[in-house]
Amino acid sequence: MAWGLLVVAGLLEIVWALALKQADGLTRFWPSLIGVSVAMLSLVLLGLALKHLPVGAAYAIWVGIGAFGVAVFGTLLLGEHMSPAKLLFLALIGVGVAGLRMIES
């Protein structure tokens, strides 16, 4: 259950980061509201997951899911540049997240 909460919290991190990008410095109401609300929900779920998971690994996985997802969706949805080096380092984040999950099970 805690791992599921952590994954959902990480996925919500992607949503709030992309919403805040669309909020244009918090000047657009709906993207701002979505971004801030989803960020709070993500933090709540992270906090619940931390009741049962070690903080170091859980936080790294939460951040990793968010960073990886925002980079991928930024490229796919927002037309941000994706270089071979960026792909390599995103793959390393994925490997790190998977590795932390495996050693903490």
CNS distance restraints for C-alpha pairs under 8 A (distance, minus, plus):
assign (resid   1 and name CA) (resid   5 and name CA) 6.32 0.50 0.50
assign (resid   2 and name CA) (resid   6 and name CA) 6.19 0.50 0.50
assign (resid   2 and name CA) (resid  48 and name CA) 7.35 0.50 0.50
assign (resid   2 and name CA) (resid  49 and name CA) 4.56 0.50 0.50
assign (resid   2 and name CA) (resid  50 and name CA) 7.59 0.50 0.50
assign (resid   2 and name CA) (resid  52 and name CA) 6.27 0.50 0.50
assign (resid   2 and name CA) (resid  53 and name CA) 6.99 0.50 0.50
assign (resid   3 and name CA) (resid   7 and name CA) 6.22 0.50 0.50
assign (resid   3 and name CA) (resid  49 and name CA) 6.81 0.50 0.50
assign (resid   3 and name CA) (resid  53 and name CA) 7.96 0.50 0.50
assign (resid   4 and name CA) (resid   8 and name CA) 6.23 0.50 0.50
assign (resid   5 and name CA) (resid   9 and name CA) 6.04 0.50 0.50
assign (resid   5 and name CA) (resid  45 and name CA) 5.75 0.50 0.50
assign (resid   5 and name CA) (resid  46 and name CA) 6.92 0.50 0.50
assign (resid   5 and name CA) (resid  48 and name CA) 7.40 0.50 0.50
assign (resid   5 and name CA) (resid  49 and name CA) 5.76 0.50 0.50
assign (resid   6 and name CA) (resid  10 and name CA) 6.17 0.50 0.50
assign (resid   6 and name CA) (resid  45 and name CA) 6.62 0.50 0.50
assign (resid   6 and name CA) (resid  46 and name CA) 5.66 0.50 0.50
assign (resid   6 and name CA) (resid  49 and name CA) 5.68 0.50 0.50
assign (resid   6 and name CA) (resid  58 and name CA) 7.16 0.50 0.50
assign (resid   6 and name CA) (resid  61 and name CA) 7.94 0.50 0.50
assign (resid   6 and name CA) (resid  62 and name CA) 6.47 0.50 0.50
assign (resid   7 and name CA) (resid  11 and name CA) 6.19 0.50 0.50
assign (resid   7 and name CA) (resid  62 and name CA) 7.03 0.50 0.50
assign (resid   7 and name CA) (resid  65 and name CA) 7.59 0.50 0.50
assign (resid   8 and name CA) (resid  12 and name CA) 6.11 0.50 0.50
assign (resid   8 and name CA) (resid  42 and name CA) 7.63 0.50 0.50
assign (resid   8 and name CA) (resid  45 and name CA) 7.59 0.50 0.50
assign (resid   9 and name CA) (resid  13 and name CA) 6.30 0.50 0.50
assign (resid   9 and name CA) (resid  41 and name CA) 7.53 0.50 0.50
assign (resid   9 and name CA) (resid  42 and name CA) 4.40 0.50 0.50
assign (resid   9 and name CA) (resid  43 and name CA) 6.97 0.50 0.50
assign (resid   9 and name CA) (resid  45 and name CA) 5.47 0.50 0.50
assign (resid   9 and name CA) (resid  46 and name CA) 5.78 0.50 0.50
assign (resid   9 and name CA) (resid  62 and name CA) 6.87 0.50 0.50
assign (resid  10 and name CA) (resid  14 and name CA) 6.84 0.50 0.50
assign (resid  10 and name CA) (resid  42 and name CA) 7.02 0.50 0.50
assign (resid  10 and name CA) (resid  61 and name CA) 7.65 0.50 0.50
assign (resid  10 and name CA) (resid  62 and name CA) 4.69 0.50 0.50
assign (resid  10 and name CA) (resid  63 and name CA) 6.82 0.50 0.50
assign (resid  10 and name CA) (resid  64 and name CA) 7.83 0.50 0.50
assign (resid  10 and name CA) (resid  65 and name CA) 5.20 0.50 0.50
assign (resid  10 and name CA) (resid  66 and name CA) 5.31 0.50 0.50
assign (resid  11 and name CA) (resid  15 and name CA) 6.77 0.50 0.50
assign (resid  11 and name CA) (resid  65 and name CA) 6.65 0.50 0.50
assign (resid  11 and name CA) (resid  66 and name CA) 6.38 0.50 0.50
assign (resid  11 and name CA) (resid  69 and name CA) 7.52 0.50 0.50
assign (resid  12 and name CA) (resid  16 and name CA) 6.26 0.50 0.50
assign (resid  12 and name CA) (resid  38 and name CA) 6.35 0.50 0.50
assign (resid  12 and name CA) (resid  39 and name CA) 7.09 0.50 0.50
assign (resid  12 and name CA) (resid  41 and name CA) 7.73 0.50 0.50
assign (resid  12 and name CA) (resid  42 and name CA) 5.57 0.50 0.50
assign (resid  12 and name CA) (resid  66 and name CA) 7.85 0.50 0.50
assign (resid  13 and name CA) (resid  17 and name CA) 6.13 0.50 0.50
assign (resid  13 and name CA) (resid  38 and name CA) 7.54 0.50 0.50
assign (resid  13 and name CA) (resid  39 and name CA) 6.37 0.50 0.50
assign (resid  13 and name CA) (resid  42 and name CA) 6.18 0.50 0.50
assign (resid  13 and name CA) (resid  65 and name CA) 7.93 0.50 0.50
assign (resid  13 and name CA) (resid  66 and name CA) 5.19 0.50 0.50
assign (resid  14 and name CA) (resid  18 and name CA) 6.22 0.50 0.50
assign (resid  14 and name CA) (resid  65 and name CA) 7.82 0.50 0.50
assign (resid  14 and name CA) (resid  66 and name CA) 5.03 0.50 0.50
assign (resid  14 and name CA) (resid  67 and name CA) 7.54 0.50 0.50
assign (resid  14 and name CA) (resid  69 and name CA) 5.76 0.50 0.50
assign (resid  14 and name CA) (resid  70 and name CA) 5.25 0.50 0.50
assign (resid  15 and name CA) (resid  19 and name CA) 6.06 0.50 0.50
assign (resid  15 and name CA) (resid  35 and name CA) 7.17 0.50 0.50
assign (resid  15 and name CA) (resid  38 and name CA) 7.11 0.50 0.50
assign (resid  16 and name CA) (resid  20 and name CA) 6.05 0.50 0.50
assign (resid  16 and name CA) (resid  34 and name CA) 6.87 0.50 0.50
assign (resid  16 and name CA) (resid  35 and name CA) 4.14 0.50 0.50
assign (resid  16 and name CA) (resid  36 and name CA) 6.79 0.50 0.50
assign (resid  16 and name CA) (resid  37 and name CA) 7.91 0.50 0.50
assign (resid  16 and name CA) (resid  38 and name CA) 5.48 0.50 0.50
assign (resid  16 and name CA) (resid  39 and name CA) 5.48 0.50 0.50
assign (resid  17 and name CA) (resid  21 and name CA) 6.31 0.50 0.50
assign (resid  17 and name CA) (resid  35 and name CA) 6.66 0.50 0.50
assign (resid  17 and name CA) (resid  70 and name CA) 6.99 0.50 0.50
assign (resid  18 and name CA) (resid  22 and name CA) 6.49 0.50 0.50
assign (resid  18 and name CA) (resid  35 and name CA) 7.63 0.50 0.50
assign (resid  18 and name CA) (resid  70 and name CA) 6.92 0.50 0.50
assign (resid  18 and name CA) (resid  74 and name CA) 7.60 0.50 0.50
assign (resid  19 and name CA) (resid  23 and name CA) 6.16 0.50 0.50
assign (resid  19 and name CA) (resid  31 and name CA) 5.12 0.50 0.50
assign (resid  19 and name CA) (resid  32 and name CA) 6.76 0.50 0.50
assign (resid  19 and name CA) (resid  34 and name CA) 6.41 0.50 0.50
assign (resid  19 and name CA) (resid  35 and name CA) 4.84 0.50 0.50
assign (resid  20 and name CA) (resid  24 and name CA) 6.97 0.50 0.50
assign (resid  20 and name CA) (resid  25 and name CA) 7.32 0.50 0.50
assign (resid  20 and name CA) (resid  26 and name CA) 7.04 0.50 0.50
assign (resid  20 and name CA) (resid  31 and name CA) 6.26 0.50 0.50
assign (resid  20 and name CA) (resid  32 and name CA) 5.89 0.50 0.50
assign (resid  20 and name CA) (resid  35 and name CA) 5.19 0.50 0.50
assign (resid  20 and name CA) (resid  36 and name CA) 7.78 0.50 0.50
assign (resid  21 and name CA) (resid  25 and name CA) 7.58 0.50 0.50
assign (resid  22 and name CA) (resid  28 and name CA) 7.76 0.50 0.50
assign (resid  22 and name CA) (resid  31 and name CA) 5.94 0.50 0.50
assign (resid  22 and name CA) (resid  32 and name CA) 7.89 0.50 0.50
assign (resid  23 and name CA) (resid  27 and name CA) 6.00 0.50 0.50
assign (resid  23 and name CA) (resid  28 and name CA) 4.87 0.50 0.50
assign (resid  23 and name CA) (resid  29 and name CA) 7.12 0.50 0.50
assign (resid  23 and name CA) (resid  30 and name CA) 7.54 0.50 0.50
assign (resid  23 and name CA) (resid  31 and name CA) 4.73 0.50 0.50
assign (resid  23 and name CA) (resid  32 and name CA) 4.98 0.50 0.50
assign (resid  23 and name CA) (resid  35 and name CA) 7.86 0.50 0.50
assign (resid  24 and name CA) (resid  28 and name CA) 6.31 0.50 0.50
assign (resid  26 and name CA) (resid  31 and name CA) 7.80 0.50 0.50
assign (resid  26 and name CA) (resid  32 and name CA) 5.23 0.50 0.50
assign (resid  27 and name CA) (resid  32 and name CA) 7.36 0.50 0.50
assign (resid  28 and name CA) (resid  32 and name CA) 6.03 0.50 0.50
assign (resid  29 and name CA) (resid  33 and name CA) 6.03 0.50 0.50
assign (resid  30 and name CA) (resid  34 and name CA) 6.06 0.50 0.50
assign (resid  31 and name CA) (resid  35 and name CA) 5.92 0.50 0.50
assign (resid  32 and name CA) (resid  36 and name CA) 6.08 0.50 0.50
assign (resid  33 and name CA) (resid  37 and name CA) 5.90 0.50 0.50
assign (resid  34 and name CA) (resid  38 and name CA) 5.87 0.50 0.50
assign (resid  35 and name CA) (resid  39 and name CA) 6.01 0.50 0.50
assign (resid  36 and name CA) (resid  40 and name CA) 6.29 0.50 0.50
assign (resid  37 and name CA) (resid  41 and name CA) 6.36 0.50 0.50
assign (resid  38 and name CA) (resid  42 and name CA) 6.03 0.50 0.50
assign (resid  39 and name CA) (resid  43 and name CA) 6.25 0.50 0.50
assign (resid  40 and name CA) (resid  44 and name CA) 6.22 0.50 0.50
assign (resid  41 and name CA) (resid  45 and name CA) 6.24 0.50 0.50
assign (resid  42 and name CA) (resid  46 and name CA) 6.14 0.50 0.50
assign (resid  43 and name CA) (resid  47 and name CA) 6.05 0.50 0.50
assign (resid  44 and name CA) (resid  48 and name CA) 6.29 0.50 0.50
assign (resid  45 and name CA) (resid  49 and name CA) 6.15 0.50 0.50
assign (resid  46 and name CA) (resid  50 and name CA) 6.14 0.50 0.50
assign (resid  46 and name CA) (resid  59 and name CA) 7.99 0.50 0.50
assign (resid  46 and name CA) (resid  62 and name CA) 7.67 0.50 0.50
assign (resid  47 and name CA) (resid  51 and name CA) 6.82 0.50 0.50
assign (resid  48 and name CA) (resid  52 and name CA) 7.82 0.50 0.50
assign (resid  49 and name CA) (resid  53 and name CA) 6.21 0.50 0.50
assign (resid  49 and name CA) (resid  58 and name CA) 7.88 0.50 0.50
assign (resid  50 and name CA) (resid  54 and name CA) 6.57 0.50 0.50
assign (resid  50 and name CA) (resid  55 and name CA) 6.10 0.50 0.50
assign (resid  50 and name CA) (resid  58 and name CA) 6.99 0.50 0.50
assign (resid  53 and name CA) (resid  57 and name CA) 7.79 0.50 0.50
assign (resid  53 and name CA) (resid  58 and name CA) 6.30 0.50 0.50
assign (resid  54 and name CA) (resid  58 and name CA) 6.04 0.50 0.50
assign (resid  55 and name CA) (resid  59 and name CA) 5.75 0.50 0.50
assign (resid  56 and name CA) (resid  60 and name CA) 6.19 0.50 0.50
assign (resid  57 and name CA) (resid  61 and name CA) 6.09 0.50 0.50
assign (resid  57 and name CA) (resid 100 and name CA) 6.10 0.50 0.50
assign (resid  57 and name CA) (resid 101 and name CA) 7.64 0.50 0.50
assign (resid  57 and name CA) (resid 104 and name CA) 7.49 0.50 0.50
assign (resid  58 and name CA) (resid  62 and name CA) 6.09 0.50 0.50
assign (resid  59 and name CA) (resid  63 and name CA) 6.11 0.50 0.50
assign (resid  60 and name CA) (resid  64 and name CA) 5.85 0.50 0.50
assign (resid  60 and name CA) (resid  97 and name CA) 7.30 0.50 0.50
assign (resid  61 and name CA) (resid  65 and name CA) 6.02 0.50 0.50
assign (resid  61 and name CA) (resid  97 and name CA) 5.21 0.50 0.50
assign (resid  61 and name CA) (resid 100 and name CA) 7.23 0.50 0.50
assign (resid  61 and name CA) (resid 101 and name CA) 7.62 0.50 0.50
assign (resid  62 and name CA) (resid  66 and name CA) 6.32 0.50 0.50
assign (resid  63 and name CA) (resid  67 and name CA) 5.95 0.50 0.50
assign (resid  64 and name CA) (resid  68 and name CA) 5.88 0.50 0.50
assign (resid  64 and name CA) (resid  93 and name CA) 6.13 0.50 0.50
assign (resid  64 and name CA) (resid  94 and name CA) 7.27 0.50 0.50
assign (resid  64 and name CA) (resid  97 and name CA) 6.20 0.50 0.50
assign (resid  65 and name CA) (resid  69 and name CA) 5.89 0.50 0.50
assign (resid  65 and name CA) (resid  94 and name CA) 7.83 0.50 0.50
assign (resid  65 and name CA) (resid  97 and name CA) 7.45 0.50 0.50
assign (resid  66 and name CA) (resid  70 and name CA) 5.90 0.50 0.50
assign (resid  67 and name CA) (resid  71 and name CA) 6.12 0.50 0.50
assign (resid  68 and name CA) (resid  72 and name CA) 6.23 0.50 0.50
assign (resid  68 and name CA) (resid  90 and name CA) 5.95 0.50 0.50
assign (resid  68 and name CA) (resid  93 and name CA) 6.81 0.50 0.50
assign (resid  68 and name CA) (resid  94 and name CA) 7.18 0.50 0.50
assign (resid  69 and name CA) (resid  73 and name CA) 5.95 0.50 0.50
assign (resid  70 and name CA) (resid  74 and name CA) 5.59 0.50 0.50
assign (resid  71 and name CA) (resid  75 and name CA) 6.28 0.50 0.50
assign (resid  71 and name CA) (resid  90 and name CA) 7.91 0.50 0.50
assign (resid  72 and name CA) (resid  76 and name CA) 6.24 0.50 0.50
assign (resid  73 and name CA) (resid  77 and name CA) 5.48 0.50 0.50
assign (resid  73 and name CA) (resid  78 and name CA) 7.25 0.50 0.50
assign (resid  74 and name CA) (resid  78 and name CA) 4.92 0.50 0.50
assign (resid  74 and name CA) (resid  79 and name CA) 6.51 0.50 0.50
assign (resid  74 and name CA) (resid  80 and name CA) 5.64 0.50 0.50
assign (resid  75 and name CA) (resid  79 and name CA) 4.87 0.50 0.50
assign (resid  75 and name CA) (resid  80 and name CA) 4.38 0.50 0.50
assign (resid  75 and name CA) (resid  81 and name CA) 6.17 0.50 0.50
assign (resid  75 and name CA) (resid  82 and name CA) 6.39 0.50 0.50
assign (resid  76 and name CA) (resid  80 and name CA) 7.51 0.50 0.50
assign (resid  82 and name CA) (resid  86 and name CA) 6.07 0.50 0.50
assign (resid  82 and name CA) (resid  87 and name CA) 6.86 0.50 0.50
assign (resid  83 and name CA) (resid  87 and name CA) 6.30 0.50 0.50
assign (resid  84 and name CA) (resid  88 and name CA) 6.22 0.50 0.50
assign (resid  85 and name CA) (resid  89 and name CA) 6.32 0.50 0.50
assign (resid  86 and name CA) (resid  90 and name CA) 6.08 0.50 0.50
assign (resid  87 and name CA) (resid  91 and name CA) 6.12 0.50 0.50
assign (resid  88 and name CA) (resid  92 and name CA) 6.35 0.50 0.50
assign (resid  89 and name CA) (resid  93 and name CA) 6.34 0.50 0.50
assign (resid  90 and name CA) (resid  94 and name CA) 6.35 0.50 0.50
assign (resid  91 and name CA) (resid  95 and name CA) 6.19 0.50 0.50
assign (resid  92 and name CA) (resid  96 and name CA) 6.05 0.50 0.50
assign (resid  93 and name CA) (resid  97 and name CA) 6.14 0.50 0.50
assign (resid  94 and name CA) (resid  98 and name CA) 6.16 0.50 0.50
assign (resid  95 and name CA) (resid  99 and name CA) 5.93 0.50 0.50
assign (resid  96 and name CA) (resid 100 and name CA) 6.11 0.50 0.50
assign (resid  97 and name CA) (resid 101 and name CA) 6.22 0.50 0.50
assign (resid  98 and name CA) (resid 102 and name CA) 6.20 0.50 0.50
assign (resid  99 and name CA) (resid 103 and name CA) 6.29 0.50 0.50
assign (resid 100 and name CA) (resid 104 and name CA) 6.11 0.50 0.50
assign (resid 101 and name CA) (resid 105 and name CA) 6.28 0.50 0.50
